[in-house]
Amino acid sequence: MVDSLIGASRVLETIDERLMRCGVSRRAFLQFCSSLMVAAPFGLAITDKKTPEEVAHGLGKVVRPPVIWLAFQDCTGCTETLLRTSHPDLADLILNVVSLEYHETLMAGSGTQAREALAEAVSTHAGKYICVVEGSIPTRDNGVYMKLAGRPAMEVLADVAGKAAAIVAIGSCASWGGIPSADPDPTGAVGVVDLMPEKTIVNIPGCPPNPYTLLGVVLQYADSGTLPELDGERRPKFAFDRNIHDQCPRRAHFDAGNFVKQYGDYGHREGWCLYEMGCKGPDTHAGCSTRHFNEIPDVWPIGIGAPCIGCTEKSIAFRVPMFQVVQIHTPANPPETYAPINAPQGGISPLATGLVGLAVGALAGAGYVASRKFSKVPADESVPGFGGPDETERGPGAGPRDSA
């Protein structure tokens, strides 16, 4: 899967040249471009187009960006999210869009062969490659808790990322420590930005993050040498521009005061709001509620009935207990102006009865008048509501006929 086990001295191809050489269909590439547009509808230069065809036309001319992928204290979930798409050909296409020069999890080589592959990839593409970092970096006791080929992870990061054109920290662990940094943090785990604060680093937090966010950042840099606009946490705004709570499909239940009290109860089965179960959606910025995983609707925590844990937020993820309710700025009680989702059953007030009766009477009278407008012929039997030869004499205010 990796382009080279011992390095890459060849001239890099454009994306179109690579896809044609590997027999990847144009249809598959257009599908990929469509998914990229959905993940980044605005805020990303390469998708600022009207159609997937226009995006494909522009990306096809881009030289495949060389990528060196480092894995430190991680679960490999960020790599898995890149490959576990619902369409097998799309996973293969992703690896053809970028030039993956080194990736321990995916490459066949190991030991000395892998070490030589990394050294040659860094030497060949120095100053031109994108360094993607997955997992946190242990710093306690001089980084003794993780070594690669006898070198502490801190040293490998400084060497490889220091020679990169751009650095992307993928996942919450690489962004700011993630699960390994949770109390009591025995290894002194930190994110990339903690060790290289002066470098230009793009954080793509998530556990795991959406793979199209990574691809969007990498491809824009390869296309124009620019990075998308970042927020205060160095996250690309196009992917972290929205609050999950505001876009949540269960928001109506929150506004109506319908909350799940425990897993498996009536509200949980009916898809009610998970706020009281500790959902961190009100304080979490991410596109999960509108940009689902694996190209399958509802493939995200709330979509499968689990609360959001705030994995994209530095101050929440693996810091705030999973079931602890977070403070929100929207009242949890249903506003008086909102109609309830399920109207309560009960008695009907005399006022309501009178109003309904008045409305029904008005509608009946209007219907009678409207029916008379269908024909100007007296006693026309084709008129809707015609009741017989004597109907014109009885008039609209007459009572019911006597039964025979």
PyMOL commands that set and color helices and strands:
alter all, ss='L'
color gray80, all
select helices_A, chain A and resi 15-22+26-39+45-47+52-60+77-83+88-97+112-124+140-143+153-162+171-176+179-181+192-195+211-224+244-247+251-256+266-269+275-277+281-283+293-295+302-304+350-372+391-394
alter helices_A, ss='H'
color red, helices_A
select strands_A, chain A and resi 66-71+99-103+130-134+137-138+147-148+151-152+166-170+189-190+201-204
alter strands_A, ss='S'
color yellow, strands_A
deselect
rebuild
show_as cartoon
